[in-house]
């Protein structure tokens, strides 16, 4: 039983799931919910529901990534759980379906707004895995949209704030678009053009968060933006110097895990310093998982 659970965790990429929880917590911080949070069970109830929702949605999306790539992985990544025979295609499909329904169910248990966003995340995750990942421009945009919606899932804890800050979803869309572009050379190596474009998009993301931090008079966000920039640019620089598969893989891994610092910066930019510190602490959890389970 324990062995099977480990295989399921391999499918779900727990290090990545931690980053999705960070997205939701950042969204909740943006909404201002943590300002009025009291240390009672009822106050934490919405936070727990939305975090459980994103765990299911992201986990299910990742599982279906391997389901739809099963034939290709036999050639390119035979060590993955499905092509290696550790789990059957049917079992993986069931797990992915269960997780997506889990995510949608927990979202609707909080509010209809959250539920609709969860359905959209599940839809676009499946669309990416089945179709759009094979389309050069649409694939990265689709993946970014899933992350943008995930941030909105957190903001949906407050409908008025969701209406006011819905456009913030554009920033994680840009960020994930850049990571997905870079990852296209992860297996066979890539060209420097994509890597340079990724670096420019990273800079746009950093400047956007810095803009909101300044406009909200929350310069403390720089505490998280600086290490965020260092964590994404150093492996990207190495990949540009030598754009082989392993170097690009490291750049992609750093980009995914660094989402936690980006989310911490978001929280700090909107005055949620304690939330930002908690989110930043999730980095060590994600990195520990990354040592145990694959990130990409």
C-alpha positions as CSV (number, residue, x, y, z in Angstrom):
1,X,0.0,0.0,0.0
2,X,2.8,2.4,0.9
3,X,4.6,1.6,-2.3
4,X,1.5,2.4,-4.3
5,X,1.0,5.7,-2.5
6,X,4.5,6.6,-3.4
7,X,3.8,5.9,-7.1
8,X,0.7,8.0,-7.0
9,X,2.7,10.9,-5.4
10,X,5.2,10.5,-8.2
11,X,2.4,11.0,-10.7
12,X,1.1,14.1,-8.8
13,X,4.5,15.9,-8.5
14,X,4.0,17.1,-4.9
15,X,6.7,19.8,-5.2
16,X,4.5,21.4,-7.8
17,X,1.4,21.1,-5.8
18,X,3.0,23.1,-3.0
19,X,3.5,25.9,-5.5
20,X,-0.2,25.8,-6.4
21,X,-1.1,26.2,-2.7
22,X,1.2,29.2,-2.6
23,X,-0.8,30.7,-5.5
24,X,-4.0,30.4,-3.7
25,X,-2.6,31.8,-0.4
26,X,-1.2,34.7,-2.4
27,X,-4.6,35.3,-3.9
28,X,-6.2,35.3,-0.5
29,X,-3.6,37.8,0.7
30,X,-4.4,40.0,-2.3
31,X,-8.0,39.9,-1.4
32,X,-7.2,41.3,2.1
33,X,-8.9,38.4,3.8
34,X,-5.9,37.9,6.2
35,X,-6.4,41.4,7.5
36,X,-9.6,40.3,9.2
37,X,-8.6,36.7,10.0
38,X,-9.2,35.6,13.6
39,X,-7.7,32.5,15.0
40,X,-10.9,30.5,15.0
41,X,-11.9,27.4,13.0
42,X,-14.5,29.4,11.0
43,X,-12.0,32.0,9.9
44,X,-9.6,29.4,8.5
45,X,-12.4,27.3,6.9
46,X,-12.4,29.2,3.5
47,X,-8.6,29.1,3.4
48,X,-8.5,25.3,4.0
49,X,-11.3,24.7,1.4
50,X,-9.5,26.7,-1.4
51,X,-6.2,25.1,-0.6
52,X,-7.7,21.6,-0.8
53,X,-9.3,22.6,-4.0
54,X,-6.1,23.6,-5.7
55,X,-4.4,20.5,-4.5
56,X,-6.9,18.4,-6.3
57,X,-7.0,20.6,-9.4
58,X,-3.2,20.8,-9.8
59,X,-2.6,17.2,-8.9
60,X,-5.3,16.0,-11.3
61,X,-3.9,18.1,-14.1
62,X,-0.4,16.8,-13.6
63,X,-1.7,13.2,-13.6
64,X,-3.5,13.7,-16.9
65,X,-0.3,15.1,-18.3
66,X,1.3,11.7,-17.9
67,X,-1.9,9.9,-19.0
68,X,-2.0,11.7,-22.4
69,X,1.8,11.5,-22.8
70,X,2.0,7.8,-22.0
71,X,3.0,6.6,-25.5
72,X,5.5,9.4,-25.9
73,X,7.0,8.8,-22.5
74,X,7.8,5.2,-23.5
75,X,10.4,6.8,-25.7
76,X,11.4,10.0,-24.1
77,X,10.8,9.4,-20.4
78,X,10.5,5.7,-19.7
79,X,11.3,6.2,-16.0
80,X,7.9,7.8,-15.4
81,X,5.3,5.8,-13.5
82,X,3.1,4.8,-16.4
83,X,5.6,3.7,-19.0
84,X,7.7,1.9,-16.4
85,X,4.6,-0.2,-15.5
86,X,4.4,1.0,-11.8
87,X,0.8,2.1,-12.4
88,X,-1.6,1.3,-15.2
89,X,-3.1,3.8,-17.6
90,X,-6.5,3.0,-16.2
91,X,-5.4,3.6,-12.6
92,X,-3.8,6.9,-13.5
93,X,-6.9,8.0,-15.3
94,X,-9.1,7.2,-12.3
95,X,-6.7,9.1,-10.0
96,X,-6.7,12.1,-12.3
97,X,-10.5,12.2,-12.5
98,X,-10.9,11.8,-8.8
99,X,-8.5,14.6,-8.1
100,X,-10.1,17.0,-10.5
101,X,-13.6,16.3,-9.1
102,X,-12.1,16.7,-5.6
103,X,-10.8,20.1,-6.5
104,X,-14.1,21.2,-8.1
105,X,-16.1,19.9,-5.2
106,X,-14.1,21.7,-2.5
107,X,-14.3,24.9,-4.5
108,X,-18.1,24.7,-4.9
109,X,-18.4,23.9,-1.2
110,X,-17.0,27.4,-0.5
111,X,-18.8,29.4,-3.2
112,X,-20.2,29.3,-6.7
113,X,-17.6,31.8,-7.8
114,X,-14.8,29.6,-6.6
115,X,-16.5,26.6,-8.2
116,X,-16.8,28.2,-11.6
117,X,-13.1,29.1,-11.5
118,X,-12.2,25.5,-10.5
119,X,-14.2,24.1,-13.4
120,X,-12.3,26.5,-15.7
121,X,-9.0,25.4,-14.3
122,X,-9.9,21.7,-14.8
123,X,-11.1,22.4,-18.4
124,X,-8.0,24.3,-19.4
125,X,-5.7,21.8,-17.7
126,X,-7.3,19.0,-19.8
127,X,-7.2,21.1,-22.9
128,X,-3.5,21.7,-22.4
129,X,-2.7,18.1,-21.7
130,X,-4.7,16.7,-24.7
131,X,-4.4,19.3,-27.4
132,X,-2.8,22.7,-26.9
133,X,0.6,21.6,-25.5
134,X,1.4,20.5,-29.0
135,X,0.7,24.0,-30.4
136,X,3.7,26.2,-30.3
137,X,2.2,29.5,-29.0
138,X,-1.1,28.3,-27.6
139,X,0.4,25.7,-25.3
140,X,2.4,28.0,-23.1
141,X,-0.5,30.5,-23.1
142,X,-2.9,27.7,-22.0
143,X,-0.7,26.6,-19.2
144,X,-0.2,30.2,-18.0
145,X,-4.0,30.6,-18.0
146,X,-4.3,27.7,-15.5
147,X,-1.9,29.5,-13.1
148,X,-3.7,32.8,-13.6
149,X,-7.0,31.2,-12.7
150,X,-5.4,29.6,-9.7
151,X,-4.4,33.0,-8.3
152,X,-8.0,34.1,-8.9
153,X,-9.2,31.0,-7.0
154,X,-7.5,32.5,-4.0
155,X,-8.8,36.0,-4.6
156,X,-12.4,34.6,-5.0
157,X,-12.5,34.4,-1.2
158,X,-13.7,37.9,-1.6
159,X,-16.0,38.5,-4.6
160,X,-15.6,42.4,-4.5
161,X,-11.8,42.0,-4.6
162,X,-12.1,39.4,-7.4
163,X,-14.1,41.9,-9.4
164,X,-11.4,44.6,-8.7
165,X,-8.2,42.6,-9.3
166,X,-9.2,39.9,-11.8
167,X,-6.6,41.4,-14.3
168,X,-3.7,40.3,-12.0
169,X,-4.1,36.9,-13.5
170,X,-2.1,38.2,-16.5
171,X,1.1,38.2,-14.5
172,X,1.3,34.5,-13.7
173,X,0.1,33.8,-17.3
174,X,3.2,35.7,-18.5
175,X,5.4,33.9,-16.0
176,X,4.2,30.4,-16.8
177,X,4.2,31.2,-20.5
178,X,7.9,31.9,-20.2
179,X,8.6,28.7,-18.2
180,X,6.7,26.6,-20.7
181,X,8.6,28.1,-23.6
182,X,11.9,27.3,-21.9
183,X,10.8,23.8,-21.2
184,X,10.3,23.0,-24.8
185,X,14.0,22.2,-25.1
186,X,14.1,20.1,-21.9
187,X,14.4,16.7,-23.5
188,X,16.5,17.3,-26.6
189,X,18.0,20.7,-25.9
190,X,16.7,24.1,-27.0
191,X,17.6,27.2,-28.9
192,X,18.9,30.4,-27.1
193,X,16.1,32.5,-28.6
194,X,13.4,30.9,-26.4
195,X,15.7,31.2,-23.4
196,X,16.3,34.9,-24.0
197,X,12.5,35.5,-24.5
198,X,12.0,33.7,-21.2
199,X,14.4,36.0,-19.5
200,X,12.7,39.1,-20.8
201,X,9.3,37.8,-19.7
202,X,10.7,37.1,-16.2
203,X,11.8,40.8,-16.1
204,X,8.3,41.9,-17.0
205,X,6.8,39.8,-14.2
206,X,9.3,41.2,-11.6
207,X,8.6,44.8,-12.7
208,X,4.8,44.2,-12.5
209,X,4.9,42.9,-9.0
210,X,7.3,45.8,-8.0
211,X,4.8,48.3,-9.5
212,X,2.0,47.0,-7.4
213,X,4.3,47.0,-4.3
214,X,5.1,50.6,-4.9
215,X,1.5,51.6,-5.6
216,X,0.4,49.9,-2.4
217,X,3.3,51.5,-0.5
218,X,4.6,48.0,0.4
219,X,8.3,48.2,-0.4
220,X,8.9,45.1,1.8
221,X,8.0,43.0,-1.2
222,X,11.6,43.5,-2.4
223,X,12.7,41.1,0.4
224,X,11.1,38.3,-1.7
225,X,11.6,39.7,-5.2
226,X,15.4,39.8,-4.9
227,X,15.9,36.1,-4.1
228,X,13.1,35.3,-6.6
229,X,15.1,37.0,-9.3
230,X,18.3,35.3,-8.3
231,X,16.6,31.9,-8.2
232,X,15.2,32.0,-11.7
233,X,18.0,33.9,-13.5
234,X,21.0,31.9,-12.4
235,X,20.0,28.6,-13.9
236,X,18.6,30.4,-16.9
237,X,21.9,32.0,-17.4
238,X,23.6,28.6,-17.3
239,X,21.1,27.2,-19.8
240,X,21.8,30.1,-22.2
241,X,25.5,29.5,-21.9
242,X,25.0,25.8,-22.7
243,X,21.4,25.0,-23.9
244,X,21.5,21.3,-23.4
245,X,18.5,19.3,-22.0
246,X,19.8,18.9,-18.4
247,X,20.6,22.6,-18.1
248,X,17.2,23.6,-19.4
249,X,15.6,21.1,-17.1
250,X,17.3,22.8,-14.1
251,X,16.1,26.2,-15.3
252,X,12.5,24.9,-15.6
253,X,12.7,23.2,-12.2
254,X,13.9,26.5,-10.6
255,X,11.2,28.4,-12.4
256,X,8.5,26.2,-11.1
257,X,9.7,26.1,-7.5
258,X,10.4,29.8,-7.5
259,X,6.7,30.4,-8.0
260,X,6.5,30.3,-4.2
261,X,8.8,33.3,-3.8
262,X,6.8,35.1,-6.5
263,X,3.6,34.4,-4.5
264,X,5.3,35.6,-1.3
265,X,6.1,38.8,-3.1
266,X,2.5,39.2,-4.2
267,X,1.3,38.8,-0.6
268,X,3.8,41.3,0.7
269,X,3.0,43.7,-2.1
270,X,-0.6,43.9,-0.8
271,X,0.4,44.2,2.8
272,X,0.2,40.6,3.9
273,X,3.6,40.3,5.3
274,X,2.9,37.5,7.7
275,X,1.2,35.6,4.9
276,X,4.2,36.3,2.7
277,X,6.6,34.8,5.3
278,X,4.4,31.7,5.7
279,X,4.3,31.3,1.9
280,X,8.0,31.7,1.6
281,X,8.5,28.9,4.2
282,X,6.7,26.6,1.8
283,X,9.8,26.9,-0.4
284,X,11.7,24.5,1.8
285,X,8.8,22.0,1.7
286,X,8.6,22.2,-2.1
287,X,12.4,21.8,-2.4
288,X,12.3,18.7,-0.1
289,X,9.6,17.2,-2.3
290,X,11.7,18.1,-5.4
291,X,14.5,15.9,-4.1
292,X,12.2,13.0,-3.6
293,X,9.9,13.3,-6.7
294,X,10.3,14.7,-10.2
295,X,9.2,18.3,-10.8
296,X,8.9,18.0,-14.6
